[in-house]
Amino acid sequence: MATGTLIMQRIYILEDDEDIRKLVVYALQSQFVTSEFSQPSEFWKAVDKTLPDLAILDIMLPGEDGLSILRRLKSSGRSRSLPVIMLTAKSSEYDRVSGLDMGADDYISKPFSVLELVSRVKARLRQCTSMPGLSPKLAIGSVVLDPGRHLVTVDGETINLTFKEFELLQLLMENQGTVLSRYRIMSKVWDTDFAGESRTVDMHVKTLRQKLDSVVSGTSSIIKTVRGVGYKAGD
């Protein structure tokens, strides 16, 4: 009986530094189909033709920076679910949080360990291939979250959320009535349990509440603070 053909996953690398780009390609090419690009225009031509299984983007690029490219990828229905790893020399909290809020799946600062890069690429691809079917719509009061359309509405009016705000609200609504600690939220939404990052959760809950309450006063109250523990959605 004939066996199926193993199809290698495809990875696009957009990096204008040739030495770093060649190093990443060398590390990945034995296990993945890799395509390398030094210019954003070349990257977009390839994306328009064939969507990869994962993209690795540098932030500092000629013509169009990596965050702008990430924003465009995540705003398109065709590429919204494409896993993206940001590869950059910048290491400030602002740059890292900005990238993650826009939908980046991971963030690796230069200089980096090649073994760590390969490990993170495999982890992201495993996470994508093991994802179950899309969840049904979630609703608490007038707030409705549609995972399939990546859409949140309040009384029928669309609320514009960042990628991480959406994931945070989805996690809370999926666990309605259950108190989630800041560390569990960090683990699920930001894929880290580093205690020093817990303030990020508080900041995102605050902006999420403001956006929900901007349409119908009182809707932000679906997210409740449990002192000394964390947050929950609903009663």
C-alpha positions in Angstrom: 0.0 0.0 0.0 1.4 3.4 -1.0 2.3 5.8 1.7 1.5 9.5 1.8 4.1 12.0 0.8 5.5 14.1 3.7 5.0 17.7 2.9 7.6 20.0 4.5 6.3 23.2 6.1 7.2 26.4 4.4 8.9 29.3 6.2 9.5 32.8 4.9 12.5 34.8 6.3 12.5 38.6 5.8 15.8 40.0 7.0 18.0 42.6 5.3 21.2 41.6 7.0 22.6 38.9 4.7 24.7 37.2 7.3 21.8 36.8 9.8 19.5 35.7 7.0 21.8 33.0 5.7 22.3 31.8 9.3 18.6 31.4 9.9 18.1 29.7 6.5 21.0 27.3 7.3 19.5 26.4 10.7 16.0 25.7 9.2 16.5 24.4 5.7 17.1 20.7 6.7 13.7 20.5 8.3 11.6 23.1 6.4 11.2 24.6 3.0 12.7 28.1 3.4 12.4 31.2 1.3 14.6 34.2 2.1 13.9 37.9 1.3 15.9 41.1 1.8 13.2 43.5 0.7 9.6 43.8 1.8 8.5 44.0 -1.8 9.9 40.6 -2.5 8.3 39.2 0.6 4.8 40.5 -0.4 5.1 39.1 -4.0 5.8 35.7 -2.4 2.9 36.0 0.1 0.5 37.0 -2.7 1.4 33.8 -4.6 1.8 31.3 -1.7 1.1 31.8 2.0 3.8 30.2 4.1 3.2 28.1 7.3 5.2 30.7 9.3 7.0 34.0 8.8 10.1 35.4 10.5 10.3 39.2 10.2 13.0 41.6 11.1 11.7 45.0 12.4 14.3 47.3 11.0 13.9 47.0 7.2 14.3 49.2 4.2 11.1 50.8 2.9 8.6 49.2 5.2 9.4 48.2 8.8 8.5 44.8 10.2 5.7 46.1 12.5 3.9 47.6 9.5 4.2 44.3 7.6 2.9 42.5 10.7 -0.1 44.9 10.9 -0.9 44.2 7.2 -0.7 40.5 7.7 -3.0 40.5 10.7 -5.5 42.8 9.1 -6.1 40.5 6.2 -8.5 37.5 6.5 -6.2 35.4 4.3 -3.1 35.8 6.5 -4.6 36.7 9.9 -3.8 33.3 11.4 -0.3 33.1 10.0 2.2 32.6 12.9 4.8 35.3 12.9 8.1 35.5 14.9 9.7 38.9 15.1 13.5 38.9 14.9 15.1 42.2 15.9 17.9 43.9 17.6 15.5 46.0 19.5 14.8 44.7 23.0 12.9 47.4 24.8 9.6 46.6 26.4 7.7 49.0 24.2 8.9 47.3 20.9 8.2 43.9 22.3 4.7 44.7 23.6 3.9 46.6 20.4 4.7 43.5 18.3 2.8 41.1 20.5 -0.2 43.4 20.6 -0.3 43.5 16.8 -0.4 39.7 16.8 3.2 38.5 16.7 3.4 35.0 18.1 6.9 35.3 19.4 9.8 37.8 19.7 13.5 37.0 19.6 16.1 39.6 20.2 19.5 39.6 18.4 22.0 38.2 19.2 20.1 34.9 19.5 20.8 31.2 19.9 20.2 29.3 16.7 19.0 26.3 18.7 16.5 28.5 20.5 15.2 29.9 17.3 14.7 26.4 15.8 13.0 25.3 19.0 10.6 28.3 19.0 9.8 27.8 15.3 8.9 24.2 16.0 6.8 25.1 19.0 4.8 27.7 17.1 4.1 25.3 14.2 3.1 22.5 16.7 0.7 24.9 18.4 -0.9 25.8 15.1 -1.3 22.2 13.8 -2.7 21.1 17.2 -5.3 23.8 17.4 -8.9 22.4 17.6 -11.7 23.7 15.4 -12.8 27.3 15.9 -14.9 27.8 19.0 -18.5 28.9 18.8 -19.6 32.5 19.5 -19.3 33.6 23.1 -21.7 36.0 24.8 -22.0 37.7 28.1 -24.8 40.3 28.3 -24.5 42.5 25.2 -20.9 41.6 24.5 -20.5 38.9 21.7 -17.2 37.5 20.6 -16.9 35.6 17.4 -13.6 33.6 17.1 -14.2 32.6 13.5 -14.5 36.2 12.3 -12.2 37.5 15.0 -14.9 40.0 15.9 -16.3 41.6 19.1 -19.5 43.5 19.2 -21.4 45.3 21.9 -25.1 45.7 21.1 -24.3 44.9 17.5 -21.6 47.6 17.2 -18.1 46.4 16.4 -15.3 47.1 18.9 -11.8 47.5 17.5 -9.4 45.5 19.7 -5.7 44.7 19.4 -4.8 41.1 18.8 -3.9 40.5 22.5 -7.0 42.3 23.8 -9.1 40.0 21.7 -7.2 36.9 23.0 -7.5 38.2 26.6 -11.3 38.7 26.3 -11.7 35.3 24.6 -9.8 33.6 27.4 -11.9 35.3 30.1 -15.2 34.6 28.3 -14.3 31.0 27.7 -13.8 30.6 31.4 -16.9 32.6 32.4 -17.3 32.7 36.2 -13.8 31.3 36.8 -11.2 33.5 38.4 -8.0 33.4 36.4 -4.7 34.5 38.0 -2.5 37.1 36.3 0.1 34.3 35.9 -2.3 32.0 34.2 -3.4 34.8 31.9 0.2 35.6 31.0 0.8 31.9 30.3 -2.2 31.6 28.0 -2.2 34.9 26.2 1.5 35.9 26.2 3.0 32.4 26.5 5.0 33.4 29.5 4.6 33.0 33.3 7.3 35.6 34.2 6.0 37.3 37.3 7.6 40.6 36.4 5.3 40.9 33.3 2.0 40.7 35.3 1.5 44.5 35.0 1.0 43.9 31.3 -2.2 42.1 32.2 -3.5 45.0 34.3 -2.8 47.4 31.5 -4.6 45.4 28.9 -7.6 44.8 31.2 -7.8 48.6 31.7 -7.8 49.4 27.9 -10.2 46.5 27.2 -12.7 47.8 29.8 -12.5 51.3 28.3 -13.2 50.0 24.8 -16.1 47.9 25.9 -17.6 50.7 27.9 -17.2 53.2 25.1 -20.3 51.9 23.3 -22.7 51.0 26.1 -22.0 52.2 29.6 -21.5 49.4 32.1 -20.4 46.7 29.7 -16.9 46.8 31.0 -18.3 45.4 34.3 -18.3 41.9 32.7 -14.6 41.8 33.6 -14.3 41.8 37.3 -11.2 42.2 39.5 -10.7 39.7 42.3 -8.3 41.4 44.7 -5.1 39.6 45.2 -6.0 36.9 42.7 -6.7 38.1 39.2 -9.7 38.6 36.9 -12.9 36.8 35.8 -15.7 37.4 33.3 -19.3 37.3 34.3 -20.7 36.6 37.8 
